[in-house]
Amino acid sequence: MAEDTGQDKTEEPTAKRLEDARKKGQVARSRELNTFVMLVTSSVLLLFMGGYIGQGMIEIMQTQFQLSREVIFAPESPVKYFKQALLDAFWLISPFLAVLVVAALIGPLVLSGWVFSWEALTPKLEKLDPIKGLARLFSKKGLIELLKALIKFLLVFGVAMILYKSFLNEFLGLSAEPLGQAVQHALSHIGFGFLVLSASLILIVMVDVPYQLWDHHEKLKMTRQEVRDEMKESQGNPEIKGRQRRIQMEMSQRRMMEEVPKADVIVTNPTHFAVALQYDQNSSAAPKVIAKGTDLIAAQIRNLAAGANVPLLVAPPLARALYYSTDLKQEIPQGLFLAVAQVLAYVYQLKTAKAYGWEEPSPPQDLPIPEEFRKE
């Protein structure tokens, strides 16, 4: 049995390895997919816009190049009419070019999403090394590219021969048609033939795309030593650990604040502590602490509660007892049942009084807090 030296790339790439490769612009790319999308888009546009473009070109020729003797011999006229012909031709084919630009972006976006990296654009002198170039030429990837090129040639040549035999009589008959009609028919036939030729490349794309995804994944695989080194680097870096803790705390605090509007009452100190309680009357469970905090966080809880019309009750001993004795999402301890029950009874009385316009009840005083829960 062969000994594992730890240098064979047998481990799956980590999230950091994938992220670093993406930052460098190293993502799966398929030139065959890009070529296929561009060719099919071009052929479809030519098929549907060929007649329009052909007629427009004829009109440009007629208006810009059928000139009188006086115009031809005027020094500034040839340049003027030529510039106008170029401008008219550009506006004629500009929709065609605009769609092609969009098509050029579709292939890479579909395969690997949007990636832009300055590092990938940086010139690399080692690519100019002829020895390394020969090595790449005769590598496994070079042989695969040669095989793909040979298959594409045979495929396109075969389809082209079939189209040649099918459309030969059609093209020969164009000479008997009027110029405008002949141009439109010719572009239509060329567009259809171009579409068939382009569509035949789907066979190459169906093989190349999975291969490129697999090849990219294999290149990013790691040795066991690389995985160990990365773990040491990430776990041992205090900045990374501190950043992770900050992110976790921020996410936890954000989730907690989202629960404040769902509370039945906020018990406050009134400024240093704030504890949000929630009680489900249809459940046999005790009331739960769904949010709590001190100082700035307590102020945020009070502000959110005020905006959501959640009642606030000033009860310093109970607020401190709840804060220190109960964790988030946990039921209050049995020793605080009686005090919290009086608070909830007051809250329900307060809601009823507001609903019917009655006089508001007085907040409960001297809540029964056992000595073991009292915090100063």
C-alpha positions in Angstrom: 0.0 0.0 0.0 1.5 3.4 -1.0 2.4 5.7 1.8 0.5 9.0 1.9 3.2 11.7 1.9 0.7 14.5 2.3 1.9 16.1 -1.0 -0.8 14.5 -3.2 -3.7 16.8 -3.9 -6.4 14.6 -2.5 -8.4 17.2 -0.4 -11.3 19.2 -1.5 -10.6 23.0 -1.8 -11.6 25.0 1.2 -13.9 28.1 1.1 -10.8 30.3 1.5 -9.0 28.6 -1.4 -12.1 29.1 -3.7 -12.4 32.7 -2.6 -8.7 33.5 -3.2 -8.8 31.8 -6.6 -11.9 33.9 -7.5 -10.2 37.1 -6.5 -7.3 36.2 -8.8 -9.7 35.6 -11.7 -9.2 31.9 -11.6 -12.6 30.5 -12.4 -14.0 27.9 -14.7 -14.1 29.2 -18.3 -15.2 27.5 -21.5 -14.1 29.1 -24.7 -16.3 26.6 -26.5 -19.4 27.9 -24.7 -18.4 31.6 -25.4 -17.9 30.8 -29.1 -21.1 28.9 -29.3 -23.2 31.7 -27.7 -21.6 34.3 -30.0 -22.0 32.3 -33.2 -25.6 31.3 -32.5 -26.5 34.9 -31.5 -24.8 36.2 -34.7 -26.6 33.7 -36.9 -30.0 34.4 -35.4 -29.5 38.1 -35.8 -28.4 37.6 -39.4 -31.4 35.4 -40.0 -33.9 38.0 -38.8 -32.0 41.2 -39.6 -30.2 40.1 -42.8 -32.9 41.5 -45.1 -33.0 44.8 -43.3 -29.3 45.2 -43.2 -29.0 44.2 -46.9 -31.6 46.7 -48.0 -30.0 49.4 -45.9 -26.6 48.7 -47.5 -28.2 49.0 -50.9 -29.7 52.3 -50.0 -26.4 53.6 -48.7 -24.7 52.6 -51.9 -27.4 54.3 -54.0 -27.4 57.6 -52.0 -23.7 58.0 -51.2 -22.0 56.6 -54.2 -24.2 57.6 -57.2 -22.9 61.1 -57.5 -23.0 63.7 -60.3 -19.8 64.8 -62.1 -19.7 68.2 -60.3 -19.9 66.5 -56.9 -17.2 63.9 -57.8 -14.7 66.5 -58.9 -15.3 68.8 -55.9 -12.2 68.4 -53.6 -14.2 68.0 -50.3 -17.0 65.8 -51.7 -15.4 62.3 -51.7 -14.4 62.6 -48.1 -17.7 64.1 -47.1 -19.8 61.4 -48.7 -17.5 58.6 -47.5 -17.8 59.8 -43.9 -21.5 59.9 -44.2 -21.6 56.4 -45.7 -19.5 55.1 -42.8 -21.8 56.8 -40.3 -25.0 55.4 -41.9 -23.5 51.9 -42.0 -22.5 52.1 -38.3 -26.0 53.1 -37.3 -27.4 50.4 -39.5 -25.4 47.6 -37.8 -25.3 49.2 -34.3 -28.2 47.1 -32.9 -26.5 44.0 -34.2 -23.2 44.9 -32.5 -25.0 45.9 -29.2 -26.6 42.4 -29.0 -23.3 40.8 -29.7 -21.7 42.6 -26.8 -24.4 41.3 -24.5 -23.9 37.8 -25.9 -20.2 38.0 -25.3 -20.9 38.5 -21.5 -23.6 35.8 -21.2 -21.3 32.7 -21.5 -18.9 33.6 -18.7 -21.7 34.9 -16.5 -23.7 31.6 -16.9 -20.7 29.4 -16.1 -19.0 31.3 -13.2 -20.8 34.5 -12.6 -19.3 38.0 -12.7 -15.6 38.1 -11.9 -13.2 41.0 -12.4 -9.6 40.9 -11.2 -6.8 43.3 -11.9 -4.3 40.5 -11.0 -5.7 38.5 -14.0 -5.0 41.4 -16.3 -1.4 41.8 -15.1 1.1 40.7 -17.8 3.1 37.6 -16.8 6.5 37.3 -18.4 6.7 33.6 -17.7 4.1 33.1 -20.4 6.6 34.4 -22.9 9.1 31.6 -22.0 9.4 29.4 -25.2 10.4 26.3 -23.2 7.3 26.6 -20.9 5.2 27.3 -24.0 6.4 24.0 -25.6 5.7 22.2 -22.4 2.1 23.5 -22.4 1.8 22.7 -26.1 2.6 19.0 -25.5 0.9 18.7 -22.1 -2.3 16.8 -21.5 -4.4 20.0 -21.8 -2.6 20.9 -25.1 -3.5 17.5 -26.5 -7.1 17.9 -25.4 -7.3 21.3 -27.1 -5.8 19.7 -30.3 -8.4 16.9 -30.2 -11.2 19.4 -29.7 -10.0 21.5 -32.6 -9.8 18.4 -34.9 -13.3 17.3 -33.9 -14.7 20.8 -34.5 -13.1 20.9 -37.9 -14.5 17.6 -38.9 -18.0 18.4 -37.5 -18.2 21.9 -39.2 -16.8 20.5 -42.4 -19.3 17.7 -42.5 -22.3 20.0 -41.8 -20.9 22.6 -44.3 -20.8 19.9 -47.1 -24.4 19.0 -46.3 -25.5 22.6 -46.5 -23.5 23.2 -49.7 -25.4 20.4 -51.4 -28.7 21.6 -50.1 -28.4 25.3 -51.0 -26.3 25.1 -54.2 -29.3 25.4 -56.5 -30.8 28.2 -54.4 -27.6 30.3 -54.7 -27.3 29.6 -58.4 -30.9 30.9 -58.8 -30.1 34.2 -57.2 -28.6 35.5 -60.4 -32.1 35.6 -62.0 -33.6 37.7 -59.3 -33.6 41.5 -59.0 -30.7 43.0 -57.0 -32.6 43.9 -53.9 -34.5 40.6 -53.7 -31.3 38.6 -54.4 -29.4 40.3 -51.6 -32.2 39.6 -49.1 -32.5 36.0 -50.2 -28.7 35.5 -50.1 -28.5 36.9 -46.5 -31.4 34.8 -45.5 -29.8 31.6 -46.8 -26.4 32.6 -45.3 -28.1 33.3 -41.9 -29.8 29.9 -41.9 -26.7 28.0 -42.9 -24.6 29.9 -40.3 -27.2 29.0 -37.7 -27.0 25.3 -38.5 -23.2 25.4 -38.5 -23.2 27.2 -35.1 -25.9 24.9 -33.6 -23.7 21.9 -34.5 -21.1 23.1 -32.0 -23.5 22.3 -29.1 -22.0 18.8 -29.1 -18.6 20.2 -28.3 -20.1 22.5 -25.7 -21.9 19.6 -23.9 -18.5 17.9 -23.4 -16.3 20.9 -22.8 -18.3 22.7 -20.1 -18.4 19.7 -17.7 -14.7 19.1 -18.4 -13.7 22.7 -17.6 -15.7 22.6 -14.4 -14.0 19.3 -13.4 -10.6 20.5 -14.5 -10.9 23.8 -12.5 -12.0 21.9 -9.4 -9.0 19.5 -9.8 -6.6 22.4 -10.0 -7.9 23.9 -6.8 -7.6 20.6 -4.8 -5.2 20.8 -1.9 -2.7 18.6 -0.2 -3.2 17.7 3.4 -0.3 19.9 4.4 -1.9 22.9 2.7 -5.2 22.3 4.5 -3.3 22.1 7.9 -1.3 25.2 7.1 -4.5 27.1 6.2 -6.2 26.0 9.3 -3.3 27.2 11.4 -3.2 30.5 9.7 -6.9 31.2 10.0 -7.3 30.0 13.6 -4.1 31.5 14.8 -4.6 35.0 13.3 -6.1 37.2 16.1 -7.5 39.7 13.6 -9.5 36.9 11.9 -10.7 35.5 15.2 -11.7 39.0 16.4 -13.5 39.7 13.1 -15.3 36.4 13.4 -16.4 37.2 16.9 -17.6 40.7 15.9 -19.6 39.3 13.0 -21.2 36.7 15.3 -22.0 39.2 17.9 -23.5 41.6 15.4 -25.6 38.9 13.8 -26.8 37.7 17.2 -27.7 41.2 18.3 -29.5 41.9 15.0 -31.6 38.7 15.4 -32.3 39.7 19.0 -33.5 43.2 18.1 -35.9 41.7 15.5 -37.6 39.9 18.3 -38.3 43.0 20.4 -41.5 44.1 18.6 -42.9 40.6 19.4 -42.5 41.1 23.2 -45.4 41.5 25.6 -43.6 43.8 27.9 -40.1 45.4 28.5 -38.9 45.5 32.1 -36.4 48.3 32.6 -34.1 49.6 35.3 -35.0 52.2 33.9 -31.8 53.3 32.0 -29.1 50.6 32.6 -31.1 47.4 32.0 -33.9 46.3 29.7 -35.4 42.8 29.4 -38.0 41.8 26.8 -40.5 39.1 27.9 -42.8 37.1 25.7 -45.6 34.8 27.0 -47.7 32.4 24.9 -51.1 32.0 26.6 -51.9 29.0 24.5 -48.8 27.1 25.7 -48.0 25.6 29.1 -44.4 27.0 28.9 -43.3 29.8 31.2 -42.6 33.3 29.8 -39.3 33.6 27.9 -36.6 36.3 27.7 -36.4 37.2 24.0 -34.1 40.2 24.3 -31.9 41.8 27.0 -29.1 44.3 27.3 -27.5 47.1 29.2 -26.7 50.7 28.5 -26.7 51.3 24.7 -28.3 48.0 23.9 -30.9 48.7 26.6 -31.6 52.0 25.0 -32.1 50.4 21.6 -34.5 47.9 23.0 -36.5 50.7 24.6 -36.6 52.7 21.4 -37.7 49.7 19.3 -40.4 48.8 21.9 -41.7 52.3 21.9 -41.9 52.3 18.1 -43.8 49.0 18.2 -46.2 50.1 21.1 -44.8 47.4 23.4 -45.5 48.4 27.1 -42.5 49.4 29.2 -42.5 48.8 33.0 -39.9 50.3 35.3 -39.0 47.6 37.9 -35.3 47.8 38.7 -35.0 44.7 41.0 -36.9 42.5 38.5 -35.0 43.8 35.5 -31.7 43.0 37.2 -32.9 39.6 38.4 -34.1 38.6 34.9 -31.0 39.9 33.2 -28.6 37.9 35.4 -30.7 34.8 35.9 -32.1 34.0 32.4 -30.3 33.6 29.0 -31.9 34.5 25.7 -34.7 32.2 24.5 -34.8 30.6 27.9 -37.8 30.4 30.3 -37.7 32.5 33.4 -36.7 30.6 36.7 -39.5 29.4 38.9 -38.5 31.8 41.7 -39.6 34.8 39.4 -42.9 33.3 38.3 -45.0 35.3 40.8 -43.3 38.7 40.0 -43.6 38.2 36.3 -47.2 37.0 36.6 -48.1 40.3 38.3 -46.3 42.2 35.5 -48.2 40.3 32.8 -51.5 40.8 34.6 -50.8 44.6 34.6 -49.9 44.5 30.9 -53.2 42.7 30.0 -55.2 45.2 32.2 -53.4 48.1 30.5 -54.3 46.8 27.0 -57.9 46.3 27.9 -58.1 49.8 29.4 -56.7 51.3 26.2 -59.0 49.3 24.1 -62.1 50.5 25.9 -60.9 54.0 26.9 -60.9 53.2 30.6 -58.6 54.6 33.2 -55.2 53.0 33.0 -54.3 50.8 36.0 -51.4 51.6 38.3 -48.1 49.7 37.7 -47.4 47.0 40.3 -45.2 48.0 43.2 -42.9 45.9 45.5 -42.8 42.9 43.3 -41.8 39.7 45.2 -38.2 39.0 44.2 -36.5 36.2 46.2 -33.2 37.1 47.9 -31.2 34.7 45.7 -32.3 36.7 42.6 -31.6 40.2 43.9 -28.6 41.9 42.3 -27.3 45.3 43.3 
